[in-house]
Structures are given as structure tokens and as C-alpha cells.
């Protein structure tokens, strides 16, 4: 039953038990996958765990390549760290820019309000300065011909 392959073992279906074929007992059993240990995989795993894979010829020939991969990984991690810090800095600067823009709009609005003619007149009345009723005089300066 376990470990032998037949035509039905490739399919995931319900099959009748071999003893009950032909009988009407109706007992049905689910097919169990074959349990087979792959000793090559187990051997490779044990060589990784005991460290003997590091002394193999393949590893000795490719030490520079693995060192190169390690350096690339460190650079990649450092690049991600720098990028994240720059994103945080950009976010904080954009928030500060928005606050400064709001402050600019508010100050501009206040300036426009205080420079209105009526507001200037109110401030000057408190200092006993009145608005001129006569138009200003034009002063003409004659040029001397010698200079």
C-alpha cells in the first residue's frame, strides 16, 4: 500500500481497498502519498549544519564571489536606510513648507487689511493727524545752464 506505485497513485482520488474489491462492503480509503526520504537532501542538509560545506572545493573557488554578494547586500541595506531617512526628511520639510505657506497667506491678508485707506485713516485719527483736503503742490526746480 505505502511505497508502491501504480496507476492510481498519481491521481488524488478515493480508491477502494484491495481486499474489498469486488465485495459490496463499500469501504473506501483515501490514498496516502508515498513517504520516501531523499537521502541526498538529508546529506546536503547535514553538511550545511556541521559546516563541512564551507570547506568544499566549490566554496573555496567562489569565496570572492560570496564576499562580493555580501558587500552588495550591505550596500543595498545601507541604501534602503538612507532612502528611508530622506523620505522622512522630505515629509517633515513638506509639512513645514505647508505651515509657512499658511503663515504667509495669513500675514498677507493682515497686511492688506491694515493698508486699506479707511484703516490708515483710523490709526492717524488717534494721533490727531487728519487727511489732507487740498491737493499737493508740485515743486519745480529750474536747472542752471552752467552745470
Secondary structure, DSSP 4 states (H G I P E B T S, - for coil): --S---GGGGS--EEE-GGGTTSS---EEEPPPP----HHHHHHHHHHHHTGGGGSHHHHHTHHHHHHHHHHHHHHHHHHHHHHHHHHHHHHHHHHHHHHHHHHHHHHHHHHHHTSHHHHHHHHHTTT-----SPPPP---PPPTT-
